[in-house]
């Protein structure tokens, strides 16, 4: 049985809209996405009333463009990462102490 796909660690989205849009020259569009040090990334664009490539000196009306970028790290298994709710060893707890349940006061 295949493993379920992990959700991205980061997602960013932006949308723009215009009643009218005219390009005086054909725009040069380049997309690059990456995830460092080890990761996967992806992008996606939804366009309404704006072809790719856009033509110069054409009036496009009721234009909307939405773009999203997502990335996730692949080097570490999320199951191996510490739980954000559990303080790391020697990290103060909410009450300021560094003792954990089962620890003897002043001992290790």
C-alpha positions as CSV (number, residue, x, y, z in Angstrom):
1,X,0.0,0.0,0.0
2,X,1.6,3.4,-1.0
3,X,2.4,5.9,1.8
4,X,0.1,8.9,2.0
5,X,1.7,12.0,0.5
6,X,3.1,14.4,3.2
7,X,1.8,17.9,3.3
8,X,4.2,20.7,2.4
9,X,6.2,22.3,5.2
10,X,5.7,25.7,3.6
11,X,3.0,27.1,1.3
12,X,2.8,30.6,-0.1
13,X,0.1,31.9,-2.4
14,X,-0.7,35.2,-4.1
15,X,-3.5,36.4,-6.3
16,X,-3.9,39.5,-8.5
17,X,-6.8,40.8,-10.5
18,X,-7.4,43.6,-13.0
19,X,-10.4,45.0,-14.8
20,X,-8.1,45.6,-17.9
21,X,-4.5,44.7,-18.7
22,X,-2.4,45.5,-21.7
23,X,1.2,44.4,-22.3
24,X,3.3,46.7,-24.6
25,X,5.6,43.7,-25.3
26,X,5.4,40.0,-24.6
27,X,6.4,39.5,-21.0
28,X,9.3,37.1,-20.2
29,X,8.3,34.9,-17.3
30,X,10.6,32.6,-15.5
31,X,9.7,30.4,-12.5
32,X,12.1,28.8,-10.1
33,X,11.4,27.0,-6.9
34,X,13.7,25.1,-4.6
35,X,14.0,23.6,-1.1
36,X,17.4,23.6,0.6
37,X,19.3,21.6,1.9
38,X,17.3,18.6,0.8
39,X,13.7,19.0,-0.4
40,X,11.0,19.0,-3.0
41,X,9.1,22.0,-4.3
42,X,6.4,22.8,-6.7
43,X,4.5,25.7,-8.2
44,X,1.1,26.2,-9.8
45,X,-0.6,29.1,-11.6
46,X,-4.2,29.5,-12.3
47,X,-5.1,32.1,-14.9
48,X,-8.5,33.6,-15.9
49,X,-8.8,35.5,-19.2
50,X,-5.0,35.7,-19.7
51,X,-3.4,33.3,-22.1
52,X,0.2,32.1,-21.9
53,X,2.0,33.7,-23.5
54,X,0.2,37.0,-23.4
55,X,0.2,39.0,-26.7
56,X,1.4,42.5,-26.9
57,X,-1.1,45.4,-27.5
58,X,-4.1,43.2,-26.7
59,X,-6.5,44.4,-24.0
60,X,-7.4,41.6,-21.6
61,X,-10.4,42.1,-19.4
62,X,-11.5,40.7,-16.1
63,X,-8.1,39.1,-15.5
64,X,-7.2,37.1,-12.5
65,X,-3.9,35.2,-11.8
66,X,-3.3,33.0,-8.7
67,X,0.1,31.5,-8.0
68,X,1.2,29.2,-5.3
69,X,4.5,27.7,-4.2
70,X,5.0,24.8,-1.8
71,X,8.1,23.0,-0.4
72,X,8.9,20.3,2.0
73,X,12.1,19.0,3.4
74,X,12.9,15.4,2.5
75,X,16.2,14.8,4.4
76,X,14.7,14.0,7.8
77,X,11.8,11.7,8.7
78,X,9.2,13.8,10.5
79,X,8.6,10.9,12.9
80,X,12.2,11.3,14.1
81,X,11.8,15.0,14.9
82,X,11.1,16.0,18.5
83,X,7.6,16.9,19.4
84,X,7.2,20.7,19.5
85,X,5.1,20.3,22.7
86,X,7.8,18.4,24.5
87,X,10.8,20.5,25.6
88,X,14.2,19.1,24.6
89,X,16.6,17.8,27.2
90,X,17.9,20.6,29.4
91,X,15.5,23.0,27.9
92,X,13.4,24.8,30.6
93,X,9.8,23.7,30.9
94,X,6.9,26.2,31.3
95,X,7.6,26.5,35.0
96,X,11.3,27.3,34.3
97,X,12.7,24.0,35.7
98,X,14.7,21.6,33.6
99,X,13.3,18.5,35.4
100,X,11.0,16.0,33.6
101,X,8.5,13.6,35.0
102,X,10.4,10.7,36.5
103,X,13.6,12.8,37.0
104,X,14.9,13.0,40.5
105,X,15.5,16.6,41.6
106,X,19.1,17.6,41.1
107,X,19.9,14.2,39.4
108,X,20.1,12.9,35.8
